[in-house]
């Protein structure tokens, strides 16, 4: 299933690409991080790139977050903001986990 979703990222219908990115993010499929990053690099569709960035934020691996950190100068503001939001959410989750650990 994951392999089919990764292949669907390259589908000519952008809605299909966006849907595949969303599913991969919801499933937190770490194997898809490289393919999602490659999609952001090559697509000219800001909505597809944003969907891939949001998925990378949900996946949250070191590789995914590292890539999101490189997007501060991405041409489309929508993509830059999605990357910033994803990194902020991840940072908040890490801080919340740290506080929970401190209380244990």
FENBEL-V571997 format. One record per helix or strand. SS is the DSSP state (2 for helix, 1 for strand). FROM is the first residue (numbers start at 1). TO is the last residue. If there is no record, write none. Layout:
SS_FROM_TO, SS_FROM_TO
This chain:
2_2_8, 2_14_26, 2_30_42, 2_46_59, 2_62_73, 2_77_103
